[in-house]
């Protein structure tokens, strides 16, 4: 029987400390504070619980002012972790972007977000002012690669990105890793693929550096 908390520490703490300089005390506090679950308890395309808890930890520690989530589906995965984190931080604005309306509003942590229904390839053409982008929409190679290109072309600042399904490869529906590997720009720094012993999806964390703004 896997001890989920112990596995979380073993799988993620070293990378989280290297990326964010977070202490073990804060890391464990945020793990314990994150109250939402994930797949398989929450079906319908939700992330695994441990992945959602990592994202919650990121937001609690980094305290991003503006967050964009691409791909929300029912809102029972990363969305609730995001909304709880900004509520607990008492700080932050969230834009939830998806192409169709599938949110289960009665099961969301809060209504503290701006709702946008649009294709991400349209939305990302505008000037982008986000501190964190949670990336979990269409996983096809061309789509993901174009999203990353648009982020680089249109961002007005540096930001962190959390991109789901790095280790899950189903051609042609899911090729996130290949799209990321074909993005050669140095701006996407600290690329760190992560997963634990429970998930088969995993994610990559990266910091996009807007050199013009430095």
N, C-alpha and C positions, 0 to 999 in steps of 0.2 A: 504494500500500500504506500503510495507516494505521499509524503508530507508536502503539501502544495506550497506552504510558506517557505520551507527549507529549499525546495526546488527553485522557487522564485529567486531567492538570494543567490543560490549557486549559479543559476543561469544568467542573471541580469546585473547583479550588483557591481561587479568589476567594470563592466562596460558603462553602466550608469555613472559610476564615480569618475571614470576617465572622460566621459562626455560632458557631464554637468557638475563635477566636483561636489556631489551630494554625500552627506555623511550617512553612515549605517543607521544611526538613530532616526533620521528623517526618512530614509528609504523604508524602514520597517513601519514607521508611523503611517506613511502614506499607503503602504500596502494594506495595513489594518483598517484605515479609514475608508478605503474604496469599497462601497457597499453593493455595487452592481455585479452581476454575474456575466456569463458569456456562453458560448457554445460548449457543450450540447444542452445545458439547462435552458438557454435562450436560443431557440432555433431561428430560422429565417435569415440566414446570412450573417449572424452575429459573429464577432471575433471571439476567440477563446477568452475565458475570464482572466487568465494571467496576462494576456496581451492588453486587455482593457485596463487592468491595474497598472501596467507599465505606463500606459498613456496618461492615466490619472496622476501617477507619480511625476511624470514629466511636467504636467501643467501646474501641479501644486508647487513644484520646485522652481520652475522657470518663470512662472507668473506672466505668461504672454498676454498682452493687452488685446490683441485681435487674433481670432482663430477662425480658419476656414476648414470646414469638413466637406470633402468631396466624396459623395456616396454615403447616404444615411440609411436607406431602405426603411425599416420599421422603427429605427431609433433605439433598438434594444441592445445595441452593442457599444461601439465607441461613443455614440452620441450621448448616452446617459452618463458614461464616465466623464466626458467633456463637461456636460452641464453640471454634474456634481462638483467637479474640480473648480470651476469658476465660481460656483456658489460658495464653496468652502474657502476659496481665496478672497471672496467678497470683491472680486475684481475680474474684468474681462468681458469682451464682446465676442459673440459667436455668429458666424454665418453658416447655415446648413444648406448645402447645394446638392441638388439631385435633379435628374431629368424627369422623374415622375413623382407624384405624391403618394407615398406609401407609409408615411409616419403614423404611428399609433399614438396620437396625442394624449390619450388617457393613460398611457404607460410611460410617458416621458418624465424625467426628473423635474423639469420646469419648462416654462414657455419663454425663458430668457434667451431668445435668439432671433435672428433675422432669417426668414425662410425665403429661399430663392429656387425657383424651378427653371432650369436652363441646362443646356448641354455644357459640360465643363470646357469644351473647346471654344465655345462662344464666350463664356464668362471670363476665362483666363486671358482674353485679349485686352481687357481693360487694365488700367494701372492698378497694381496689387499692393496693398499695404497691410500685410499680415505678419505676425510674429511666429505663428505656427500653422502649418498646413497638414491636415490629417487626410491621407490620400488612400481612398478605398472605393473607387468607382469602377468603371470599365477597366478590365485587366488585359485587354488585347494589346499586343505589342505596339502597333502603330498609334493607338490611342494614348497609351501611357507615355510613349516617347514624345509625342506632340505636346501632351500636358506639361512635361518637364521642360521642354523647349519654350513653351509659352510662359511658364513661371520665370524662367531665366530672362526672357526678353522683356517682360512687363513688370517685374517687381521693382519697387522703389526703395527697398531696404533689405537687410539681411533677415533670414528667418530659419527656423527649424522645420524639418519635414519628417513625418512618421508615415511610412508607406507599407501597406499590408500585402501579405501573400508573396513574400520574397521566395520562399522555399516550395511553394505549390506551383507546379508546372503542368498545365494541361493545354496542349497546343490545339487550336489557336486561341482558346478562351482565356488563358491565363499565362502570360509571359512577362510578368513584372520584372523579374530579375534580368532577363535579356535586354529589356528596354533600358533599365538603369545602367547596365554594363556598356551599352552603346552611347551613353551620354558621357562624353570625354571631358567636359568642362571642369576646370579646377574649382569653380565656384561651389559645386556640390562637394563639400569637404567632409571629413570625418565619417565617411560612409561605413556604417556598422550594422551588418545583418545579425539578427538575433532571433533565437527561439529557445524554448525550454523543452523538457522531456515529455510534455503533455501535448503541445500543439504540433500540427503538421503544416501550419501556414507560415508562421514567422513574419517578420517585418524588417525593414531597414530604417535606421535613423540617420539623418544627415543634416548638416548645417549649411545652408546656402549663404555664401558671403557676397554681398553686393560691394565690390571693391570701390566703386565710384562713391559710395556713401561712407567709406572708412576714412 
